Amino acid sequence: MRTSLVILASVFALGGCATDSGDGTELVATPGVGPIDREAVIYYGSAPDSPEHDAVVSLHWRSGSRVYTDPFCTGTLIDTDVVLTAAHCLDVASASSRTYTEMSPSNLVIYVGDDPSVDLTSHAYTVSDLEIYSGYNRRSIVNDMGLVRLSSPITESVDPVPPLPASLELTNADAGIDLNFAGFGYTETGSYGEKMQVTLPMEGLGCVVSPYCSTTAHADTQFSYAQDSGGPCSGDSGGPAFVTRSGTVYVAGITSYGDARCLYYGVSTKVDAFESFWSSWISGGDTGATGDGGSTAPYCGDGTCDADESCDGRRSTTACPEDCDGRTSGPRFLRYCFIGDTCYGRGCSRL
């Protein structure tokens, strides 16, 4: 018989409680999930019990000063100011759209803690930038990875968990190893909002849980697991699958999709396959460039697009449009922005 440890989460506004968001706005907790579909969470799980669970965060919709208490997705701190999550969590395109649309950073708040209904605004962080992996396909749900940059590093006593590097990649030889999943949202009782976790063995690369999915689907970028004893539900979307290699815990997967009843199988994005994407965001948080007179501030107007400058200030850089080329309006497929000597955006291919 299945057993579960489920703690009911009461959702309420934090009466009279407001916290400075970091951008000059006082955030006020508001009941509900906001104008976005709620993603669900761990079935037949238990309360967090390991240090890596502290790095599991929830994503909340923000509208002006209001931030909704119900999380719509989950993520993991992989640096003090970078959150790894699923692309579909950051995609606000209509259901009929073939292409994704990134949500505005101003509509997202990241919560660091276990129960946002209790202390959301005192542990909330605003967002300065976000990015969906350019190869994400919202129809087939492949390359389901996104990154979020916080407006400032966390002040919590939490150690970020490193993503699994390609040198330690998951292979089919890892079939049967334990993976630990964590996230916020629905449980099997219908409650939601508190962090939960569950451990499941990996079935293999691709979607290989017989008889529910193909044995050859996307083995290079995804892995799967059976959920007959519990697991993530229609999400935990963006939440981690932790793996331990030689005593070190890594984020090996990002919860992506599964069967509609959350009882048969689940599929996660294989983090090691995207090392160049997430590593550039982590390294981008440490600019360290020096301008004239030994100042650590970027020197705009010198005609050079330095490593800590960009066309519009994205990724914690300084906006220096006079030094860095870019097009940040118009059709998304034409947009691009230089950060130093590197072009970012779908429009780069047309340059």
C-alpha positions as CSV (number, residue, x, y, z in Angstrom):
1,M,0.0,0.0,0.0
2,R,1.2,3.4,-0.8
3,T,2.0,5.8,2.1
4,S,2.5,9.5,1.8
5,L,3.5,12.4,4.0
6,V,1.4,15.3,2.8
7,I,1.1,18.6,4.6
8,L,-1.8,20.7,3.6
9,A,-0.8,24.2,2.5
10,S,-3.3,26.9,3.3
11,V,-3.0,29.8,0.9
12,F,-3.7,33.3,2.1
13,A,-2.5,36.9,1.7
14,L,0.1,37.9,4.2
15,G,-2.1,40.6,5.8
16,G,-0.2,43.9,6.0
17,C,3.0,42.2,5.0
18,A,5.0,43.9,2.2
19,T,8.7,43.7,1.3
20,D,10.9,45.8,-0.9
21,S,11.4,43.9,-4.2
22,G,14.8,45.3,-4.9
23,D,13.4,47.5,-7.7
24,G,11.7,50.1,-5.6
25,T,8.3,48.4,-5.4
26,E,6.8,47.0,-2.2
27,L,5.6,43.4,-2.9
28,V,2.3,42.3,-1.4
29,A,1.3,38.7,-1.4
30,T,-2.0,38.0,-3.2
31,P,-4.0,34.7,-3.1
32,G,-4.0,32.6,-6.3
33,V,-1.7,31.7,-9.1
34,G,-2.1,34.7,-11.4
35,P,-2.9,34.7,-15.1
36,I,-1.0,31.5,-15.9
37,D,-1.7,27.8,-15.8
38,R,-0.7,26.2,-12.5
39,E,1.8,23.4,-12.9
40,A,1.5,20.4,-10.5
41,V,4.0,18.7,-8.2
42,I,5.1,15.6,-6.3
43,Y,2.7,12.6,-5.9
44,Y,3.3,10.4,-2.9
45,G,6.3,12.4,-1.7
46,S,7.6,13.6,1.6
47,A,9.0,16.8,3.2
48,P,12.5,18.0,2.1
49,D,15.2,16.5,4.2
50,S,18.6,17.2,2.5
51,P,20.7,20.4,1.9
52,E,20.1,20.3,-1.8
53,H,16.4,20.7,-1.3
54,D,17.1,24.2,0.0
55,A,18.2,25.2,-3.5
56,V,14.8,24.3,-4.9
57,V,12.8,27.4,-5.5
58,S,9.3,28.3,-6.7
59,L,8.2,30.6,-9.5
60,H,5.4,33.1,-8.9
61,W,3.5,35.5,-11.1
62,R,3.9,39.2,-10.4
63,S,1.7,42.1,-11.5
64,G,3.0,45.4,-10.3
65,S,3.3,45.2,-6.5
66,R,1.2,42.0,-6.3
67,V,2.9,38.6,-6.2
68,Y,0.6,35.6,-6.2
69,T,1.2,33.1,-3.4
70,D,0.5,29.9,-5.5
71,P,3.6,28.8,-7.4
72,F,3.1,28.0,-11.1
73,C,6.5,26.2,-11.5
74,T,9.6,25.1,-9.8
75,G,13.3,25.8,-10.4
76,T,16.8,25.2,-8.9
77,L,19.4,27.7,-7.8
78,I,22.6,26.8,-9.7
79,D,24.4,30.0,-8.7
80,T,23.6,32.7,-6.2
81,D,21.7,34.7,-8.9
82,V,20.8,32.0,-11.5
83,V,17.8,29.7,-11.5
84,L,17.5,26.7,-13.8
85,T,14.0,25.8,-14.9
86,A,11.9,24.5,-17.8
87,A,11.4,26.5,-21.0
88,H,7.7,25.9,-20.9
89,C,7.5,27.6,-17.5
90,L,8.8,30.8,-19.1
91,D,6.7,30.5,-22.3
92,V,3.5,32.6,-22.3
93,A,2.5,32.1,-26.0
94,S,-1.1,31.1,-26.6
95,A,-1.9,27.4,-26.8
96,S,-2.3,27.6,-30.6
97,S,1.1,29.2,-31.2
98,R,3.8,27.2,-32.9
99,T,6.6,29.4,-31.5
100,Y,7.3,30.4,-27.9
101,T,7.1,33.8,-26.3
102,E,9.3,34.6,-23.3
103,M,7.5,36.1,-20.3
104,S,8.6,39.5,-19.1
105,P,11.1,39.4,-16.3
106,S,9.0,42.0,-14.5
107,N,6.2,39.4,-14.2
108,L,8.3,36.8,-12.4
109,V,9.3,36.5,-8.7
110,I,11.5,33.7,-7.3
111,Y,10.8,32.4,-3.8
112,V,13.5,30.7,-1.7
113,G,12.0,28.6,1.1
114,D,9.6,25.7,1.7
115,D,6.2,27.3,2.0
116,P,5.4,30.5,0.2
117,S,2.0,30.8,1.9
118,V,3.9,31.5,5.1
119,D,6.7,33.9,4.2
120,L,6.6,34.6,0.5
121,T,7.4,38.3,0.5
122,S,10.2,38.1,3.0
123,H,12.1,35.6,0.8
124,A,11.1,36.9,-2.7
125,Y,13.6,37.9,-5.4
126,T,12.8,39.9,-8.5
127,V,14.2,39.0,-11.9
128,S,16.4,41.0,-14.2
129,D,16.6,38.6,-17.2
130,L,15.5,35.3,-18.4
131,E,16.0,33.1,-21.5
132,I,14.4,30.1,-23.1
133,Y,16.8,27.8,-24.9
134,S,16.6,28.7,-28.6
135,G,16.1,25.1,-29.7
136,Y,13.0,24.6,-27.5
137,N,10.1,23.1,-29.4
138,R,6.8,23.7,-27.6
139,R,4.9,21.2,-29.7
140,S,7.1,18.2,-29.2
141,I,8.4,19.4,-25.8
142,V,12.1,18.9,-26.5
143,N,15.0,21.1,-25.4
144,D,12.8,22.2,-22.5
145,M,15.3,24.4,-20.6
146,G,15.2,28.0,-19.4
147,L,17.3,30.2,-17.2
148,V,16.5,33.1,-14.9
149,R,18.8,35.8,-13.6
150,L,17.9,37.4,-10.3
151,S,18.1,41.1,-9.8
152,S,20.5,40.5,-7.0
153,P,22.2,37.4,-5.5
154,I,20.3,35.6,-2.8
155,T,20.9,36.5,0.9
156,E,19.6,33.2,2.2
157,S,21.9,30.6,3.8
158,V,21.5,28.3,0.8
159,D,24.2,26.6,-1.3
160,P,23.4,26.5,-5.0
161,V,23.6,23.0,-6.6
162,P,25.8,22.7,-9.7
163,P,24.4,21.4,-12.9
164,L,25.7,18.0,-14.1
165,P,28.6,18.6,-16.5
166,A,29.0,16.8,-19.8
167,S,32.1,15.0,-18.4
168,L,29.8,13.2,-15.9
169,E,26.8,12.8,-18.2
170,L,24.0,10.4,-17.6
171,T,24.1,7.4,-19.9
172,N,22.1,4.2,-20.2
173,A,24.7,2.6,-17.9
174,D,23.0,4.7,-15.2
175,A,19.7,2.9,-15.6
176,G,18.5,2.0,-12.2
177,I,20.3,4.7,-10.2
178,D,18.3,6.7,-7.8
179,L,17.2,10.2,-8.8
180,N,15.7,12.6,-6.3
181,F,12.9,14.9,-7.6
182,A,11.6,18.0,-5.7
183,G,9.1,20.8,-6.3
184,F,6.0,22.8,-5.3
185,G,2.4,22.3,-6.2
186,Y,-0.3,19.6,-6.3
187,T,0.0,16.4,-4.3
188,E,-2.2,13.3,-4.7
189,T,-4.6,14.8,-2.2
190,G,-5.1,18.0,-4.2
191,S,-3.1,20.2,-1.9
192,Y,-0.4,22.4,-3.2
193,G,2.1,25.1,-2.5
194,E,4.7,23.3,-0.2
195,K,8.0,21.8,-1.2
196,M,8.0,18.0,-1.5
197,Q,10.5,15.4,-2.7
198,V,10.5,11.8,-3.8
199,T,13.2,9.4,-5.0
200,L,12.8,7.2,-8.1
201,P,15.1,5.0,-10.2
202,M,16.0,6.2,-13.7
203,E,14.6,4.0,-16.4
204,G,16.9,5.0,-19.2
205,L,17.7,7.7,-21.8
206,G,14.9,8.8,-24.0
207,C,11.3,7.8,-23.2
208,V,11.7,4.1,-22.5
209,V,9.0,3.3,-19.8
210,S,7.2,0.3,-21.5
211,P,4.6,0.3,-22.9
212,Y,3.9,4.0,-22.6
213,C,6.4,5.7,-24.9
214,S,8.9,5.1,-27.7
215,T,12.2,3.4,-27.0
216,T,14.1,5.9,-29.3
217,A,12.7,9.3,-28.4
218,H,15.4,12.0,-27.8
219,A,17.9,9.8,-26.0
220,D,20.5,12.6,-26.4
221,T,18.6,15.2,-24.4
222,Q,16.0,13.4,-22.2
223,F,15.6,10.6,-19.7
224,S,12.6,8.9,-18.2
225,Y,11.4,7.1,-15.1
226,A,8.4,5.0,-14.0
227,Q,5.9,6.6,-11.6
228,D,3.9,3.7,-10.3
229,S,5.1,4.5,-6.8
230,G,4.8,8.3,-7.1
231,G,6.7,11.1,-8.7
232,P,6.4,14.5,-10.4
233,C,3.0,15.4,-11.8
234,S,2.4,17.2,-15.1
235,G,5.2,19.4,-14.1
236,D,6.8,19.8,-11.0
237,S,7.6,21.6,-14.1
238,G,11.1,23.0,-14.0
239,G,12.0,21.2,-10.8
240,P,15.2,19.2,-10.4
241,A,16.2,15.6,-10.6
242,F,19.2,15.4,-8.3
243,V,22.0,12.8,-8.8
244,T,25.0,12.0,-6.7
245,R,28.4,11.5,-8.4
246,S,31.4,10.7,-6.2
247,G,29.8,12.2,-3.1
248,T,28.7,15.5,-4.9
249,V,25.1,16.3,-5.6
250,Y,24.3,17.7,-9.1
251,V,21.2,18.8,-10.9
252,A,20.9,16.1,-13.6
253,G,17.4,16.8,-14.9
254,I,14.6,19.3,-15.3
255,T,11.1,17.9,-15.0
256,S,9.4,18.3,-18.4
257,Y,6.3,16.1,-19.0
258,G,4.6,12.8,-18.3
259,D,1.3,11.0,-18.6
260,A,-1.9,13.0,-17.7
261,R,-2.6,11.0,-14.6
262,C,0.9,11.1,-13.2
263,L,0.8,7.4,-12.5
264,Y,2.9,5.8,-15.3
265,Y,5.9,7.7,-16.5
266,G,7.7,11.0,-16.5
267,V,10.4,12.6,-18.7
268,S,13.1,15.1,-17.7
269,T,15.5,17.3,-19.8
270,K,19.1,16.0,-19.5
271,V,21.0,18.9,-18.1
272,D,24.5,17.7,-19.1
273,A,23.5,18.0,-22.8
274,F,23.2,21.8,-22.5
275,E,26.4,22.7,-20.7
276,S,27.4,25.5,-23.0
277,F,24.0,27.2,-22.4
278,W,23.9,27.2,-18.6
279,S,27.7,27.6,-18.1
280,S,27.6,30.9,-20.0
281,W,25.0,32.2,-17.7
282,I,26.9,31.2,-14.6
283,S,30.1,32.7,-15.8
284,G,28.2,35.8,-16.9
285,G,27.5,36.7,-13.3
286,D,31.2,37.4,-12.7
287,T,32.3,40.2,-15.1
288,G,35.4,41.5,-13.3
289,A,36.3,43.9,-16.2
290,T,38.2,47.0,-15.5
291,G,37.6,50.4,-17.1
292,D,39.7,53.6,-17.1
293,G,41.5,54.6,-13.9
294,G,41.2,51.1,-12.5
295,S,37.4,51.4,-11.9
296,T,35.5,48.2,-11.9
297,A,32.6,49.9,-13.7
298,P,32.2,49.4,-17.5
299,Y,33.4,52.4,-19.6
300,C,30.5,53.2,-22.0
301,G,31.2,55.4,-25.0
302,D,34.8,54.2,-25.7
303,G,33.6,52.4,-28.9
304,T,34.4,48.9,-27.6
305,C,31.7,46.5,-26.5
306,D,33.4,45.1,-23.4
307,A,32.6,41.7,-21.8
308,D,30.5,43.4,-19.1
309,E,28.6,45.6,-21.6
310,S,25.7,44.9,-23.9
311,C,23.2,46.6,-26.2
312,D,20.5,46.6,-23.6
313,G,21.8,45.6,-20.2
314,R,20.8,42.0,-20.3
315,R,22.4,39.2,-18.1
316,S,23.7,41.6,-15.4
317,T,25.7,43.7,-17.9
318,T,25.7,47.5,-18.3
319,A,23.6,48.8,-21.2
320,C,26.0,50.6,-23.6
321,P,24.0,50.9,-26.9
322,E,26.6,53.3,-28.1
323,D,29.3,50.5,-27.9
324,C,27.3,47.4,-28.6
325,D,25.1,46.6,-31.6
326,G,21.6,45.2,-31.2
327,R,18.0,45.1,-32.2
328,T,15.6,44.5,-29.3
329,S,12.2,45.3,-30.9
330,G,10.2,44.0,-33.8
331,P,9.8,40.4,-34.8
332,R,11.6,38.1,-32.4
333,F,13.4,36.2,-35.2
334,L,15.1,39.5,-36.1
335,R,16.2,40.5,-32.7
336,Y,19.8,40.3,-31.5
337,C,22.1,41.9,-28.9
338,F,25.8,41.9,-28.6
339,I,27.5,41.2,-25.2
340,G,31.1,41.8,-25.7
341,D,32.0,40.1,-28.9
342,T,29.2,37.5,-28.7
343,C,25.8,37.9,-30.4
344,Y,22.7,36.6,-28.6
345,G,19.3,36.2,-30.0
346,R,17.6,34.5,-33.0
347,G,18.5,37.5,-35.3
348,C,22.2,36.6,-35.0
349,S,21.9,34.0,-37.7
350,R,20.8,36.8,-40.2
351,L,23.8,39.0,-39.5
